[in-house]
Amino acid sequence: MHPVIHVTHRSPTPGLRVVQLAGEADTGSTETLRAALDKALSRLPAPHTVVVDCSGLEFCTTAGLNELIVARKRAAADGIAFRLSEPREQLAHLLRVTATHELFDVEPAALLEGHLS
C-alpha cells in the first residue's frame, strides 16, 4: 500500500492559488500531485501566483520533487509565479542536496496568511 497525499485547493484572493499538501509525495502519489498542480495552473481565470503549502508534507522523494520542478517550469512558461511555503526540514534538505533549492522561491507561512486577509 502506498502512502497517501492529501491535497486542498483554495484561492484566498483573486489571482492567488494555494495548493496545500499533506502526507507523502513519492512514486505512489505522483499522479495525484501532478493532477493537483495542473489544476492549480490551468483553472480560469489564470492565476498570477501559485503557492504550494508544504507545511503538512511529511515526506517527499525525488519523484515528488520532480513533479514540483515540472510544475514550476510550466508556471514560468505561462508567466505565473510559483512558490513553496513552509517546507519541512526533510524537503528543505532534499532541495539542498539536489541543488534545486535555487529554483524555488520559498515564503514563510506568515506571508501566506497575509494573503488571506
Salt bridges, closest charged atoms under 4 A:
ASP38 OD1 - ARG74 NH1 3.01
ASP53 OD2 - ARG10 NH2 3.99
GLU67 OE2 - ARG34 NH2 2.89
ASP78 OD2 - ARG74 NE 3.93
GLU89 OE2 - ARG96 NH2 2.78
GLU102 OE2 - HIS101 NE2 3.83
GLU107 OE1 - ARG83 NH1 3.82
